């Protein structure tokens, strides 16, 4: 057990979950450090994307760290860089706790290890209130943590990387520093407490100085400390500072290697064309001979439905030859069971099921939780409204792709993946090989947003590589395939009802959502059973900060078979819109200012109220605005963090325009403030695309949209100014990458209402003429 | 049920053409079908992977390169349309031979523009073109001149980086890096 002043500090801050995690984990961690693990590698083939060079340089101190004679600290980087700046933030954290310079750190792409499992990501899926620190909730979380290790759940998602690193690599880095200090102390024969490792130099009490790397051979004989001492927050050198991001030089010179930039000797390109009807497969290709005779074409392969649909892959020399042949294929499809599915009908059904049920799960109830079903005049809600959102595509800038090579009995895969752990198992299964013979190399990701948690595109590349042994095959999906073979953000509908007292206090609250379950589908895709509660459907709703004595939050499960996936902020992406729109309606009904109404109903002096106050102060809320403009606001907690937004909007020639977004963000301790600012800008742009344009339509089982021409996203000219206020916090770091998305659509709709009197209750927002 | 193939090209494949391409100051002998978009010649034949495939229809701009200082969406620009002797510049050719970054790249780093980075090669090339043709763009000029798509929302910093160079005289038609 590791007890430190730092953990005590965190305990007092009221976020004991992190403390529990660290206590449970660090025992295993510290013992793990004593046995320096050596990474096994399938072959010596180069890893791309990261600065992986000579894996033998220097000495491995533990599974995370290797130190070279020149002082380079090689940090294993099991988390994917998809724009969120995590390579920088994790490097900063390690430099801080290890006591080396940030410049000394280089990243390497490691194999799959239990130690690299994202335990926080799995622990966060338990259907308990985030504030529930009871025995059952905490036991469930710790079981999930163990599961994550067992399953080698190496994954980047759920905005969990920094929260997880805080209780994993941070402890390792600090313990390594202490071992280096103890090693030097033994050499100099001085007490270890008098030795300090600073900027890669170990300094003794009598002016002794020694470069850290000189101690590495001896450090192997130095046991791990029983109590880990973390860096003193008052003397943080990197945490809270703004060094340049470590990945940006390669991204301004074009040298950063994304998945489709992998180039291997003898590599060929495969272009996929899938059955346009979701879930369909190929019956036959009638002009195979003609296709194969085309210049540059090597093979035409029928792909089983390893992802959403089956299809063909044309293997050729280069993309263009393969793509042209894929278009020229005459394919007869087995359209499958989705052929009658229409998204407009799905949305109608969802809305109807808000009345008809059945309720699949009640996620929260208190007081008279049946009040809304009770039709007495006394229990008539002050306001009851319905809201709806459509299916959405991820539309990452880099379409799905992966490169696989069956090379001397090993399957090597290079891919922009958020989930190398699960992907390795999937690839092994498709290849009919042992997971030990599969190596996943993670490149940079041209956007992730949850799409790259899925393993379909890797499985397809492996399927092709198995048919073409010895040849690296790079599978690329054209944009249209990417958009039409997605795992979509679920369409969802909700009905919210509430009663408000004369003083403007919410006394009764009933919130019912109808949607499919991403969690269930992901479990089924993983070969498990999808059943039981999926808090992802109601997250942000069942844990609403608004207090009411009589409260019920439940969910009607309707799986229409449309493939669903995690989409930046998942359930929060619609619950933020539902709840914060509804709150505005309640304020209007109560004839109160939306800000004052929220402050009246949020926990006093809580994180939500403080963030909202800070955002409104920064935005000059309530002060006169230029003519034709109005402010809309919203506040939402997700992934352990709170974001309040104030939007300044106008309507020009029937078009909604956002001029300015002020974000106040409470995400615990901030490692990299400029990274947080970037993610606020990022979430605003992403959420604005969804609020103004995002809509996937399905007709007869086919997705209608196919490219940015019919699935428009926000352009530079539409981007508002974004101002960020970072709230001071004594809490451990919480999520950042997704948190700016949930409140935006509601704040926008609330601003539009103030301006035009039109209450828009479905996305994308469309003004009536 | 058999469905008509809406994509099937109606014409026979274009003839192969052989030409010399001048890219980033180097000459390459190219033999490709004339309908091959310049993007795939750069990525698959020459091996310059900095320019990206994003949409294939000229909508997103991730493939933007310069031909004679004019920004071109190379995913939709067939090889047969490249004039003989045309000077092609990609993201890889922006920095000097000695590795000194182009002023736009430097501005990009000072403003810490990229996130995932996938659209940034095209975004930077579009900014170079904008500044070459309009050394002091107004905010409105920037909004009209940069239509590239970024899903990460780097737009405010793109504007910030370009504004930092507006009127600096560091990027012009005759600039050394150009």
Interface residues (C-beta under 8 A of the other chain):
Chain A: X81 X82 X83 X84 X85 X244 X245 X247 X248 X249 X250 X251 X252 X253 X254 X255 X256 X257 X258 X260 X261 X263 X269 X294 X295 X317 X318 X319 X320 X321 X323 X324 X327 X328 X329 X330 X331 X332 X333 X335 X395 X396 X397 X398 X399 X444 X445 X446 X447 X448 X449 X476 X478 X479 X674 X678 X681 X682 X683 X684 X685 X686 X689 X707 X708 X709 X713 X714 X715 X716 X717 X719 X721 X722
Chain B: X1 X2 X3 X5 X7 X8 X9 X13 X16 X32 X33 X35 X36 X37 X40 X43 X44 X45 X47 X48 X49 X50 X51 X52 X53 X54 X55 X56 X57 X59 X60 X62 X90 X91 X92 X94 X95 X101 X105 X108 X109 X112 X113 X114 X115 X116 X117 X118 X119 X120 X121 X124 X142 X143 X144 X146 X147 X148 X149 X150 X151 X152 X153 X154 X155 X156 X157 X158 X159
